[in-house]
Structures are given as C-alpha cells and as structure tokens.
Amino acid sequence: MVNAVSKAGGNSYTAWGKVTPHHDALIARMISAQTHIIVTMRTKTAYELATNDKGKQVPTKVGMAPTQRDGVEYEFTIVFDIDQNHNFTCSKDRTSMFNSVDIPQPLDSNVGQKILAWLESGIEAAPVEAAPAPSVSLTLIENDVMSKFMIEASAIREEYKRGDENEACIGDAWINLVHDLNRSWYALCGRYCSEYPLFKVPEKWVEGMRKLLGDNELAGEAKC
C-alpha cells in the first residue's frame, strides 16, 4: 500500500500518513485475536547515520529491519531474525527462552516445541466483567429521533409547496405529485414507528399533512 501511494505522488514518509490507519487496524486485530499468530515479514538492510573518522555523517549498515512501519516488532512476544539457511537469532523475547541466542542456530521443530510448551503452561485469566454501558438520557434519544423525523417530514412539506407554486404543475401532474407525497409521508411514518417502538407521530404533523395532502386512506393511517 505504501508503494502504491508513493507511486501516485510523494514519498514513503508522506505515504505512511495515509496507510497508517490501515496498518494500525491490522495490528489491533492481531493483538485482540483469541488465538496464537505467527507473522512473517520481509526484511531489508537498515542504515543509520554515523560520524566517521573525518567527522562526517555517513550511512552505516546496522543490520536488517522489517519492511513494515517502524517499531512493528515491539508488538510481538518473540521476534526471530531468520537467514536464507533457516538459521535464526533472537532480537526480542518476552519469554526469556531465547535471550541468549545471538549466534545463528537452526530453526527446527525443537524451537516450535519449546514455544508451544511455554504457551500451554499459562493459567487461564479470570473473566473480566464488562464495564456497564454509559447511561444515555432517554429524553436525549427521543429528541434526536424526533429531530430527524421533522427534518424528513419538512422535506415532504417543502416539496408540496414547490409543486403548489409551480404553475405548470396542474391536472394529472398535480394529482400524481400529491399521490406520491402521500406515499412518502406514509412510508416515513411507518419506518420511524417500526425502527423506534416508542416513537409517536406528533398529532400536529398528522393534522397538518392531512390538510395539505387531503383526508385520504394513506393520511389516515400515517400515525402510530
């Protein structure tokens, strides 16, 4: 993703600004996973600026680094650096089992068995009680729902007024407009009554729409 953004314009530093949210989401998903995860990452030669014997800053090779966001290795319990011959050294170990592995050693089944034994030696953590959901005023919720309803209802009323002011909207065009607005009003009321069981269509809106759209079967049912 970083390469794609870089090619579109910019460099890897600015590209990470757009990719970081996706990267953080990936890390968060791995950390919260209820399973053990083995991650493999490609590496590249890492350089740092160092002062040479002439007092100048020059790039100096300091080892290998994963081609990922800086510091990603700190998210893992154990980090192995593996060469092309399948030998490894350990650059990070929270278990303390491989802290002394600074000389390349074969990465074989014995290593996997050792890690598995450590994983299975843990004690199941006590369940954590979920924090109580924050209390939200029912009045605030009701007011919010009512505000949304009134915005949508006002749009239907405004469309009626525009049609009424349009001299070309006569005859069948006017009849069809009123019919369509009736259906929109009925659908709006039905949707809110279905989604919010405690919601009641204000009586003044029922009466107001009946005066605008006529006292027909739809207007009569548009309440709950």
N, C-alpha and C positions, 0 to 999 in steps of 0.2 A: 504494500500500500504506500509506503514511504517513497519507493522508487517511482510509482505511478504518479504521485502528486509532484515529485521533484521534476519529472519529465514535462509535466504540464506547465511548469514555470516555478522558479525558485530554487531552493537547495534543500538538503536533508534536514537542516536545522529548522527552517520555516515549515517544512512538510510535516514534521513531528507535531506541530501545533494543531494540525487538522486530524492527524492519526491518533494522537494521544487518547482521546475519549474512547476509541475502539480498543486500543491497547489496554487501557485501564479496565474496561468491561471484561475483556478476556481474562485478565489476571484475577479480577474479583470472582468470576465464575469458577476458575480453577481452585481458588482458595476456599470457596464455600462448598465445593463438591464433596459429597459424602462418600468418597472413595479415594484410593491411592492413585496418584497420577505420576507417570514418568514422562518427562518432557525432553525432547532433543532439539538442540539449536545449532545451526551452523556457526562457525567462528571465523574471525578474521584477525589479522595481525593488528595488535593495539600499539599505538605510539603515544609518547608524551614528550613535551618539550623539556629538554635538559640543557644545562650550561656545559659547554665543552671546555677544554683546557685553554682555549683562546678567549673565553668569556662570552661566547655567542650562544644564543638559543638555537638548538638543532633538534629535529625529531629523533627520538630514541626508542627503539623497539623494547616494549616491556612485557611482551607475552601475547596471549590470544584473548580475544573478547567476543562474546556472542553478538551476532548481527540482530540485536534487539535493542529496545530502549535501554539507556544506561541504567544500571542498578537492578535489572530484572532478576539477576542471580540471587539477590537478597530475599526474594520471595519464597525460595525453596529450602527444604530441610537439609538436603545434601546436594552438592554440586561437584561433578566429576569433569575433569578435562581429559578427553579421550583422543589418542593419536590414531593414525591410519593403521597401526598394527594392533589395535584394540587393547592397548595398554592405557592405564589411567593414573592420574594423580588427583588428589582431592584439594579443591580450593576453598571449600566451605563444608562444615559438618556440625550440625547441632546435636547429633547423637554422640559425638566424641569417639566413634568407632574407627574413623579413617583419618583422624587428625595427623597421624604420623606418616601418612602416605605422600611423601614429597618426591619419591623416586618412582618412576613408572612401574606399575605392576599389572599383571594380566587381569582383564575384566572378565571373569568367568562365573560359573554357577555358584561358586563358594561365596562370592560377593553378594549375589542375589539372595542366597540362603541366609546370610548374616543380616541383611536388611529386613527380610521377611520375619526373622525371629524377633528382631527389635520391634517391628510393627505389632506383632501379636503379643508382645509382653506388656502392652499398655493396659491400663484399667479404664473401663468404660466410665466416662464422665457422667456425673449426676445430671438428670434433665434440668434444663433451665426453664423456669416458668416465664411464659410470655408476659411482657410488660402490658399493663392494661391500656386499652386503646384510649387515646386522648378524648375527653368528653367535648362534644361539639353541641352547642346550643341548638335545640330543635327549632327554635324560632328563627335562627340564622339560616338554617337549611330551608325552612319553609319560605322565608323571604327571598332566598336565592332562586328557588323554583318558581315562585310567583313572578319574579322579575323577568326570568327567561320567558315565561308564558306570555306576559304582557308585551314583550318585545315582538314575539312572533304574531300575536294577535293584532298588534298595532300595524304590522306589515300588511295583513289582510285588509284591515280597515283603510289604510292608505291606498292600496290598490283599487279598492272600491271608489274612493274619492277621485283618483286619476281617471278611472273609466267614466265617472259621472261628469267630469269636466271636459271629457273628450267628445266634441260634437259629432265625430264620426262613429262613435260607439252607440249605435241605435239599433232598433229592431232585433234581429236574431243575434247580432254581436253582443248587444247588451244582455239579452236573456242568457246567452251562453256564459258570459262573464260572471253574472250573478250566480248561476248554477255552479260554476267552477269554484267560486269563492265560498259558497255554501259547503261544498265538499271539503275544501281546505280547512274551513273552520271546524267542521265536524271531525275531521281527521286529527286536527291539532288537539281538540279537547279529549278525544279518545286516547291519543298517545300519552298525554300527561296523566290521565286518570289510570291508565294501565301501568305506566312506569312508576308513578308515585301514588300508592294506595290511599294516602291521607289527603291527597290533593282534591280540592273542590273548585270547580269553575266559578268565579265570582258572579253573583246574580246580576250585577250591573252590566257585566260583559254579555251575559246571555240575553238580557233585555235589549242592550244596545245593538247587538248583532241581529236580533230579530227585527228591530226597526229598520236596519239597513238592508238586510237580505230578504226580509219577508218572513211571515209566520208559516213556514212550511215544515214538512216532516223532519228534515235534517236539523233545522234550527231548534226544533222542539227537543230533539234527542241530544243536543250538544251540551250536556251538563252531566255532572256526576257528584 
